[in-house]
Amino acid sequence: MSEIVKLQGVQKRFGKFQALRDVSFTVEKEQVVGFIGPNGAGKSTTIRILLGILRRNGGEAQIFGKDVWKDSLEIHKRISYVPGDVALWKNLTGGEIIDLFMKLHGGGDKKKRDYLIERFELDPKKKAKTYSKGNRQKVALISALSVNSDLYIFDEPTSGLDPLMESVFQEEVARLKKDGKAILLSSHILSEVESLADKVVIIRQGEIVESGSLDELRHLTRYAVTLMTEGDVGKMASVAGVHNFVLKDKEANFSADTRYINDILKEATKLGVKKFEATPPTLADLFMRHYEGN
């Protein structure tokens, strides 16, 4: 079965507050799904429903073809989860906590544990009460990555980590995907999602407002274009698909609809192209498209 996670029309209310209105998306085997949205959009609520911590008020939620609420114990045997704010037993060492988590999950790979401790540069002999937020996060990540799961759910997993450790995490996620695992990654670091995700799901006010691969979503917004020509570049302002045209020192800057980019280039060629740079929209552009009300 390639479909590991399935959410269809999921709803959640807290009293009169509608936290989730209509959440639908899937996560498949060998796929990293980036789940993004600001605080309060419904990301953590959705993840808690998937984990069987919260009971949904409507819709369908399955992992491995099983109901996330009724079959949560069976599901948990095959998943690993890392939250963005990790609480640990203060008087246990990092190493003891990692071993306890591995045992609770039903085993784990001790060689991989040791490898990850070295990669994440964690001192496993220190007690948890001495750890910074970043080190507490490392304990959770090492614990999750040391066991063999079919689904990995990460909710702001690199919170508190420095850029070097973020890079280590990204390499480990890429390795999981290569091994055929499914990964749901909720993160506010858009560059992290952009570099890892095969599919992006954007949630706003409890509803999915965009879903698809980055290439698919880029068709919904515009390229940023810089152009210089031998002829009068000002003529490009009236070409179909050209928007926000600004001319400065014979260099034109404008945004261009994706479906017109080939036609724009043809028109520019007629003027004798000296410089043509077209930058595709980033995930941040796509994200802000929804959160600036455009």
VOPAGU-2260 file (C-alpha; in pm, 1 decimal, decimal comma):
REM VOPAGU-2260
SITE   aa  ch    i         X         Y         Z
SITE  MET   A    0       0,0       0,0       0,0
SITE  SER   A    1     158,4     328,9    -111,7
SITE  GLU   A    2     -90,2     554,3      72,7
SITE  ILE   A    3      31,4     569,1     433,2
SITE  VAL   A    4    -170,5     864,8     567,0
SITE  LYS   A    5    -517,3     964,5     451,0
SITE  LEU   A    6    -714,6    1261,7     579,7
SITE  GLN   A    7   -1049,3    1338,0     417,9
SITE  GLY   A    8   -1273,5    1625,6     528,1
SITE  VAL   A    9   -1140,4    1622,2     885,8
SITE  GLN   A   10   -1309,9    1864,5    1125,6
SITE  LYS   A   11   -1234,4    1958,3    1485,6
SITE  ARG   A   12   -1419,4    2189,8    1722,4
SITE  PHE   A   13   -1322,2    2314,5    2065,1
SITE  GLY   A   14   -1654,7    2436,2    2200,0
SITE  LYS   A   15   -1778,2    2697,4    1954,0
SITE  PHE   A   16   -1433,9    2740,1    1797,0
SITE  GLN   A   17   -1385,7    2555,5    1468,3
SITE  ALA   A   18   -1015,9    2462,6    1469,6
SITE  LEU   A   19   -1029,6    2242,5    1157,0
SITE  ARG   A   20   -1292,8    2293,5     887,7
SITE  ASP   A   21   -1201,9    2063,9     601,4
SITE  VAL   A   22    -856,6    1906,1     612,1
SITE  SER   A   23    -780,9    1661,6     332,6
SITE  PHE   A   24    -442,9    1532,0     212,2
SITE  THR   A   25    -239,5    1213,0     183,8
SITE  VAL   A   26     116,6    1100,4     256,5
SITE  GLU   A   27     252,4     816,3      47,5
SITE  LYS   A   28     541,6     576,0      80,9
SITE  GLU   A   29     880,9     727,3     -12,9
SITE  GLN   A   30     729,8    1075,9      12,2
SITE  VAL   A   31     808,7    1382,6     223,3
SITE  VAL   A   32     504,1    1603,8     271,5
SITE  GLY   A   33     570,5    1954,0     400,0
SITE  PHE   A   34     281,3    2076,4     616,2
SITE  ILE   A   35     301,9    2452,5     661,8
SITE  GLY   A   36     103,6    2740,0     806,6
SITE  PRO   A   37     142,9    3000,6    1082,7
SITE  ASN   A   38      76,3    2941,4    1452,1
SITE  GLY   A   39    -292,4    2876,2    1507,7
SITE  ALA   A   40    -359,0    2755,5    1152,9
SITE  GLY   A   41    -431,7    2398,5    1267,1
SITE  LYS   A   42    -105,2    2210,1    1203,8
SITE  SER   A   43     -55,6    2071,9    1555,1
SITE  THR   A   44    -427,2    1997,0    1595,4
SITE  THR   A   45    -414,6    1791,3    1275,2
SITE  ILE   A   46    -106,1    1604,8    1395,8
SITE  ARG   A   47    -263,6    1532,7    1736,1
SITE  ILE   A   48    -564,0    1384,6    1558,3
SITE  LEU   A   49    -330,7    1164,3    1354,1
SITE  LEU   A   50    -158,8    1051,6    1673,9
SITE  GLY   A   51    -490,7     960,7    1836,1
SITE  ILE   A   52    -448,8    1224,9    2106,6
SITE  LEU   A   53    -751,5    1425,5    1992,4
SITE  ARG   A   54   -1076,7    1286,0    1858,5
SITE  ARG   A   55   -1203,4    1446,5    1539,0
SITE  ASN   A   56   -1560,5    1573,4    1507,7
SITE  GLY   A   57   -1599,2    1475,3    1144,6
SITE  GLY   A   58   -1427,3    1332,3     839,8
SITE  GLU   A   59   -1195,4    1038,8     789,1
SITE  ALA   A   60    -843,0     994,5     929,6
SITE  GLN   A   61    -639,5     681,6     864,2
SITE  ILE   A   62    -280,5     562,1     894,3
SITE  PHE   A   63    -185,0     228,5     733,4
SITE  GLY   A   64    -553,7     192,6     641,2
SITE  LYS   A   65    -652,9     193,7    1010,6
SITE  ASP   A   66    -861,1     448,5    1200,8
SITE  VAL   A   67    -629,5     680,0    1394,6
SITE  TRP   A   68    -856,5     687,8    1701,9
SITE  LYS   A   69    -979,5     327,5    1725,2
SITE  ASP   A   70    -652,3     162,8    1621,6
SITE  SER   A   71    -402,2     406,6    1773,4
SITE  LEU   A   72    -210,4     141,0    1969,6
SITE  GLU   A   73    -148,2     -69,6    1659,2
SITE  ILE   A   74     -55,2     237,8    1456,0
SITE  HIS   A   75     192,7     365,9    1716,2
SITE  LYS   A   76     401,4      50,7    1682,6
SITE  ARG   A   77     497,0     163,0    1330,4
SITE  ILE   A   78     542,9     539,7    1366,7
SITE  SER   A   79     797,0     780,6    1515,6
SITE  TYR   A   80     700,1    1128,4    1632,8
SITE  VAL   A   81     903,2    1434,4    1731,2
SITE  PRO   A   82     728,4    1745,1    1869,8
SITE  GLY   A   83     869,0    2097,2    1856,6
SITE  ASP   A   84     888,6    2137,0    2233,8
SITE  VAL   A   85    1035,0    1832,4    2405,1
SITE  ALA   A   86     990,5    1763,2    2778,6
SITE  LEU   A   87    1230,7    1510,4    2929,7
SITE  TRP   A   88    1283,7    1338,7    3266,3
SITE  LYS   A   89    1519,6    1585,0    3435,5
SITE  ASN   A   90    1719,9    1337,4    3645,0
SITE  LEU   A   91    1787,1    1090,1    3364,0
SITE  THR   A   92    2079,1    1132,0    3126,8
SITE  GLY   A   93    2025,0    1188,0    2757,2
SITE  GLY   A   94    2152,4     838,7    2681,5
SITE  GLU   A   95    1917,3     679,4    2935,5
SITE  ILE   A   96    1619,3     864,1    2786,2
SITE  ILE   A   97    1709,0     759,3    2432,0
SITE  ASP   A   98    1736,6     394,1    2543,2
SITE  LEU   A   99    1403,2     420,6    2727,7
SITE  PHE   A  100    1226,6     561,4    2422,3
SITE  MET   A  101    1376,2     286,9    2206,1
SITE  LYS   A  102    1262,8      20,0    2453,4
SITE  LEU   A  103     911,0     165,3    2471,1
SITE  HIS   A  104     893,7     150,8    2092,2
SITE  GLY   A  105     994,4    -212,8    2097,3
SITE  GLY   A  106    1363,7    -211,0    2018,5
SITE  GLY   A  107    1583,4      -8,5    1791,9
SITE  ASP   A  108    1926,7     -10,7    1637,0
SITE  LYS   A  109    2202,2      58,0    1892,0
SITE  LYS   A  110    2465,1     109,5    1621,6
SITE  LYS   A  111    2244,5     368,2    1457,3
SITE  ARG   A  112    2182,5     528,2    1797,4
SITE  ASP   A  113    2556,7     567,0    1854,0
SITE  TYR   A  114    2604,6     697,7    1501,1
SITE  LEU   A  115    2329,6     958,4    1549,5
SITE  ILE   A  116    2462,9    1066,5    1890,0
SITE  GLU   A  117    2794,2    1140,3    1719,9
SITE  ARG   A  118    2633,3    1312,0    1419,7
SITE  PHE   A  119    2416,7    1537,6    1634,6
SITE  GLU   A  120    2709,0    1604,7    1869,7
SITE  LEU   A  121    2512,2    1515,9    2184,6
SITE  ASP   A  122    2676,1    1438,6    2517,7
SITE  PRO   A  123    2459,5    1142,3    2632,0
SITE  LYS   A  124    2610,0    1135,6    2982,6
SITE  LYS   A  125    2469,3    1470,5    3092,1
SITE  LYS   A  126    2140,8    1485,4    3281,4
SITE  ALA   A  127    1843,1    1625,0    3093,1
SITE  LYS   A  128    1799,9    1912,8    3337,5
SITE  THR   A  129    2130,3    2057,0    3212,3
SITE  TYR   A  130    2028,9    2044,5    2845,0
SITE  SER   A  131    1943,7    2346,6    2635,3
SITE  LYS   A  132    1631,1    2340,5    2417,5
SITE  GLY   A  133    1844,7    2237,8    2120,6
SITE  ASN   A  134    1993,7    1942,3    2309,0
SITE  ARG   A  135    1650,6    1828,7    2426,7
SITE  GLN   A  136    1545,4    1836,2    2062,3
SITE  LYS   A  137    1847,2    1623,6    1969,7
SITE  VAL   A  138    1743,9    1358,7    2223,9
SITE  ALA   A  139    1397,7    1334,6    2064,8
SITE  LEU   A  140    1536,3    1323,6    1710,0
SITE  ILE   A  141    1795,2    1056,6    1792,1
SITE  SER   A  142    1528,0     848,4    1967,9
SITE  ALA   A  143    1290,1     870,2    1671,3
SITE  LEU   A  144    1554,7     803,5    1408,8
SITE  SER   A  145    1707,9     507,7    1597,2
SITE  VAL   A  146    1397,8     291,2    1557,3
SITE  ASN   A  147    1264,9     138,6    1237,8
SITE  SER   A  148     928,3     300,1    1162,4
SITE  ASP   A  149     718,5     320,2     846,7
SITE  LEU   A  150     596,1     674,2     914,6
SITE  TYR   A  151     784,5     962,7    1071,3
SITE  ILE   A  152     589,4    1266,1    1192,2
SITE  PHE   A  153     796,3    1575,4    1267,2
SITE  ASP   A  154     625,5    1882,2    1419,5
SITE  GLU   A  155     877,0    2172,0    1411,7
SITE  PRO   A  156    1160,0    1917,5    1464,1
SITE  THR   A  157    1457,0    2155,2    1430,1
SITE  SER   A  158    1328,5    2411,9    1680,6
SITE  GLY   A  159    1631,6    2523,6    1881,8
SITE  LEU   A  160    1890,3    2358,9    1654,9
SITE  ASP   A  161    2172,8    2553,6    1493,4
SITE  PRO   A  162    2207,4    2554,4    1111,7
SITE  LEU   A  163    2468,2    2276,2    1114,5
SITE  MET   A  164    2238,4    2043,1    1307,6
SITE  GLU   A  165    1947,2    2140,4    1080,7
SITE  SER   A  166    2160,9    2021,2     791,3
SITE  VAL   A  167    2226,4    1688,9     967,4
SITE  PHE   A  168    1852,7    1645,6    1021,1
SITE  GLN   A  169    1781,2    1712,7     653,2
SITE  GLU   A  170    2037,7    1451,9     548,7
SITE  GLU   A  171    1876,3    1194,9     779,0
SITE  VAL   A  172    1528,8    1269,3     637,7
SITE  ALA   A  173    1663,5    1223,5     284,2
SITE  ARG   A  174    1802,4     886,7     394,7
SITE  LEU   A  175    1464,0     782,7     538,9
SITE  LYS   A  176    1292,9     867,3     211,8
SITE  LYS   A  177    1551,2     663,9      20,0
SITE  ASP   A  178    1472,0     370,7     249,7
SITE  GLY   A  179    1105,8     389,6     147,1
SITE  LYS   A  180     968,2     564,7     454,9
SITE  ALA   A  181     684,4     818,9     462,2
SITE  ILE   A  182     749,8    1153,7     629,9
SITE  LEU   A  183     509,4    1427,6     740,6
SITE  LEU   A  184     712,2    1740,1     815,7
SITE  SER   A  185     548,3    2040,3     979,8
SITE  SER   A  186     790,0    2331,6     987,2
SITE  HIS   A  187     795,8    2711,5     988,9
SITE  ILE   A  188    1137,6    2703,5     818,2
SITE  LEU   A  189    1024,2    2732,4     457,7
SITE  SER   A  190    1371,4    2671,6     313,6
SITE  GLU   A  191    1381,6    2340,1     502,1
SITE  VAL   A  192    1047,3    2231,8     357,3
SITE  GLU   A  193    1148,0    2352,0      12,1
SITE  SER   A  194    1467,2    2144,6      14,0
SITE  LEU   A  195    1304,0    1825,5     147,3
SITE  ALA   A  196     939,1    1809,1      44,9
SITE  ASP   A  197     798,3    1622,5    -255,0
SITE  LYS   A  198     458,3    1773,5    -181,7
SITE  VAL   A  199     353,8    2085,0       7,4
SITE  VAL   A  200      27,1    2128,2     196,5
SITE  ILE   A  201     -58,3    2482,3     309,0
SITE  ILE   A  202    -317,5    2523,9     585,2
SITE  ARG   A  203    -491,2    2849,3     671,0
SITE  GLN   A  204    -752,3    2896,9     943,9
SITE  GLY   A  205    -822,1    2524,4     962,5
SITE  GLU   A  206    -857,0    2466,9     588,2
SITE  ILE   A  207    -618,4    2336,0     323,2
SITE  VAL   A  208    -573,3    2624,5      78,7
SITE  GLU   A  209    -304,9    2469,3    -143,5
SITE  SER   A  210    -166,0    2123,3    -203,0
SITE  GLY   A  211      71,7    1978,1    -460,3
SITE  SER   A  212     434,8    1949,6    -563,8
SITE  LEU   A  213     641,2    2267,9    -569,9
SITE  ASP   A  214     648,8    2257,7    -949,4
SITE  GLU   A  215     269,8    2231,6    -958,3
SITE  LEU   A  216     222,6    2515,2    -709,5
SITE  ARG   A  217     465,8    2742,6    -891,4
SITE  HIS   A  218     221,4    2755,8   -1180,5
SITE  LEU   A  219      -9,3    2950,4    -948,3
SITE  THR   A  220     220,8    3249,5    -913,2
SITE  ARG   A  221     471,1    3453,3   -1115,1
SITE  TYR   A  222     837,9    3457,8   -1209,3
SITE  ALA   A  223    1054,6    3755,9   -1119,5
SITE  VAL   A  224    1223,3    3871,5   -1442,5
SITE  THR   A  225    1520,1    4102,5   -1508,0
SITE  LEU   A  226    1567,9    4200,0   -1874,2
SITE  MET   A  227    1804,5    4415,6   -2080,5
SITE  THR   A  228    1777,6    4442,2   -2459,6
SITE  GLU   A  229    1954,4    4617,0   -2746,5
SITE  GLY   A  230    1624,8    4771,5   -2857,3
SITE  ASP   A  231    1367,5    4966,0   -2654,9
SITE  VAL   A  232    1297,1    4738,5   -2357,6
SITE  GLY   A  233    1007,5    4963,8   -2263,7
SITE  LYS   A  234     801,2    4790,4   -2532,5
SITE  MET   A  235     787,7    4482,5   -2307,7
SITE  ALA   A  236     554,1    4660,7   -2067,2
SITE  SER   A  237     256,4    4594,9   -2295,9
SITE  VAL   A  238     331,3    4225,3   -2360,6
SITE  ALA   A  239      68,2    3978,9   -2232,6
SITE  GLY   A  240     164,9    3823,1   -1900,7
SITE  VAL   A  241     392,1    4111,4   -1792,5
SITE  HIS   A  242     304,3    4281,8   -1462,4
SITE  ASN   A  243     454,6    4548,6   -1233,1
SITE  PHE   A  244     693,3    4670,7   -1504,6
SITE  VAL   A  245     973,5    4896,0   -1373,2
SITE  LEU   A  246    1245,2    5045,2   -1598,4
SITE  LYS   A  247    1567,3    5175,3   -1445,8
SITE  ASP   A  248    1898,5    5246,2   -1624,2
SITE  LYS   A  249    1785,3    5049,8   -1933,5
SITE  GLU   A  250    1715,0    4743,5   -1717,2
SITE  ALA   A  251    1357,4    4623,0   -1683,3
SITE  ASN   A  252    1225,8    4437,3   -1381,8
SITE  PHE   A  253     881,6    4281,9   -1385,2
SITE  SER   A  254     678,8    3980,7   -1278,0
SITE  ALA   A  255     560,6    3733,2   -1539,9
SITE  ASP   A  256     278,0    3480,7   -1544,3
SITE  THR   A  257     424,1    3131,0   -1573,4
SITE  ARG   A  258     207,3    3034,2   -1871,5
SITE  TYR   A  259     331,8    3337,2   -2069,0
SITE  ILE   A  260     704,8    3303,8   -1994,8
SITE  ASN   A  261     784,5    3145,0   -2334,9
SITE  ASP   A  262     590,1    3414,5   -2524,5
SITE  ILE   A  263     763,1    3686,8   -2324,0
SITE  LEU   A  264    1102,6    3544,4   -2411,4
SITE  LYS   A  265    1008,7    3535,8   -2782,6
SITE  GLU   A  266     910,0    3904,8   -2771,5
SITE  ALA   A  267    1230,4    3993,1   -2587,8
SITE  THR   A  268    1435,6    3808,4   -2851,6
SITE  LYS   A  269    1295,5    4039,9   -3119,6
SITE  LEU   A  270    1456,7    4331,6   -2930,8
SITE  GLY   A  271    1796,3    4157,1   -2900,4
SITE  VAL   A  272    1842,5    4011,1   -2555,4
SITE  LYS   A  273    2149,2    4125,9   -2361,9
SITE  LYS   A  274    2035,7    3992,6   -2023,9
SITE  PHE   A  275    1743,6    3771,4   -1925,6
SITE  GLU   A  276    1702,2    3633,2   -1573,6
SITE  ALA   A  277    1381,5    3456,7   -1468,1
SITE  THR   A  278    1360,0    3341,1   -1107,5
SITE  PRO   A  279    1083,6    3094,0   -1022,6
SITE  PRO   A  280     872,1    3169,3    -714,5
SITE  THR   A  281     997,5    3026,8    -387,6
SITE  LEU   A  282     791,9    2842,9    -129,2
SITE  ALA   A  283     796,5    3164,1      73,9
SITE  ASP   A  284     631,6    3346,1    -218,6
SITE  LEU   A  285     363,1    3079,8    -239,8
SITE  PHE   A  286     309,6    3090,1     134,6
SITE  MET   A  287     279,8    3468,1     153,3
SITE  ARG   A  288      38,8    3462,7    -140,7
SITE  HIS   A  289    -217,0    3320,2     101,4
SITE  TYR   A  290    -116,5    3504,3     417,2
SITE  GLU   A  291    -113,5    3851,8     268,3
SITE  GLY   A  292    -469,0    3801,7     143,8
SITE  ASN   A  293    -373,8    3796,5    -226,4
